[in-house]
Amino acid sequence: MSYRNKTYVIFDGDSDINNYYLMKAWKNNKNIDFDFHDAHELNTLTNRSQEENTKRKLRERFSSAKQAIVLIGESTKNLYQFVRWEIEVCQALDLPIVGANLNGEIDYDASRCPPILKYADAVFVSFRPKIIKHALDNFCGNYSKYKGQGKNWSYNKSVYEGLGL
């Protein structure tokens, strides 16, 4: 088994890719305290029209993932071909999941979130570098305390305030 130190990012490749690129920009900005080892850097998807080939490449990315971030946008709830499949793989691999709400919500948002994540022992935060980093460090780093409880997790406003948000 390979060393698992990467973060697998799940997102709507048509609508939310700019937010994924923004996360990569945060990582590269020396003025923002945000870093993650991106599992998507392991290989390149060249032809998304061939589902089985795409899923094979995605499985390769999962092989080194220790956690996942789901970017929850306007259409994420309705994406089954890849987004739901990727979440199912995360759950099968017992990876901690951080749901990052692109609309700024700080909790599970049923109007946008895939139903598979309801009560899935995932933490939900707003799409901001400080709170995502906090969730990766604290929730994912201590996932054994949270898993198996069948809850939606989130941080209260005092955590956001403590982070200067």
N, C-alpha and C positions, 0 to 999 in steps of 0.2 A: 504494500500500500504506500502511495506517495505521501509526502508531508503535506498536511492540510493547513494552509495559512492564508488562503485566498477568500475573497468576498465575491459571491456570485450575485450579480444584479439582474433582477427580473423586471422587465418593463415592456410597454407597448412600443415595438420597434417602429411603428408608423407615426404615432402621435407624441410619444414621450422621450424620444431619443435625445432631444436637446437637453432634457433634464439629466440624462445619463452623462452627456458631454459636460454639463455644468459640474457634476460631481468630479469628473476627471480634472476640470479646471481648478476646483477647490483644492484638490490634491496637489496640483502643481503650483499653487499660489503660496509663496513663502509667508504671506501675511495672514493666512487662514490655517488654523490648527485642525487639519483634516487629512487623514491618510487611510488608504486601504489598498490591499494587494488585489488587483482586479483579475478575477478568473477569466474574464473575456479576452485577456491578452495571450492566452495559451494557444489559440488557433483562430483562423479566419473563416467566417461563413461567406461563401461566394455565391451560392445559389439556394435561396430560401424556398424556392418552389418545390424542391425535393424534400419532403417532410422527414423521411427516414434518415437521409444524409444529415440534415440539420440536427435532428435529435441525437445522432451519433456524436457529432461535434460538441453538442451541448453536454452530453454525458462525460466527454473528455474534460470539459471545464469543471464539472462537478467533482471530478476525481481529486482535486486539490482544494476544494472549498471547505471552509470551517463554519461559514455563516452565510446568510443571504439577506439582501435588501430587496423589497418589492416596492417599486415606484408606483404609487396608486394614483392614477389619473382618471380622467373623465370616462374612459371606455374600458378600463382595466377589468371591471366586474364582468364584462361580457366576452372576454378573450379566453377561449378554451384550447385552441390548437397548440399553442406553446405556453402561454402564461400559466394556465391551470396545470398543464403537464409539468412545468418547471416547479411549481409549488408542490405538486404531488411527489416529485423526486426529492425535494428538500425534506418533506415530511418523512419519506421512506428512509432517507439517510440520517434522520434525526438532527437536522441542521437548525440552529436558532434562526428565526426570521424577524427582521425589522421591517415593518410596513411604514413607508414614508409617504405621507399624504401630500400630494402636490397642491392641494387647495388650502393648505395651512392648518387643517384640523389636527388636534393633538390626541385623538382617540380613534378607535375603530369607526369607520364611516361606511355604514351599510349601503349608502347610495352609490358608492364607488368601489368598494372592496369586494373581491371575489368571495362568494359565500364559503368557499372551502377554508378561508382563514378565520371565519367566525368561531370563537372558542378554540383556537388552534395553538394556544400557548405562544402566540407571537406578540411582540410589543409594537405599538403604533405611535408614531411621532409625526411632527410636521416636517416638511422638507427643508431643513436648515442644517448646515454643517455641524454646528455645536451639539444639537440634540441627537443627530444621527450618530456622531462620534460617541456621545455619552451612552447611547443605547448599545452600540457595538462593544464598547469597553465594559459596560456594567451589566446589561441584560445578557448579551451573548457570552461574555466572559464568565457569567455565573448561571448559565442556562440550566444546569442540573437542578437548581432551586425552583425553577419555574415550570419545567416540562412535566407533563402528565397531569396537570391540574385542570385542563380544559377551559382556560380563561382567555379573555382579551386583556392584555396588559397595556398600560400607558403611564406616563409621568404626569403628576399634578402640576399646576401652574407655578408652584414654588420652585420646582426643579428648573423650569424654563427661566424663571426670574434669577435664580442662582447662577445660571449660565449667561445671564445678560440678555436674554431674549424677551 
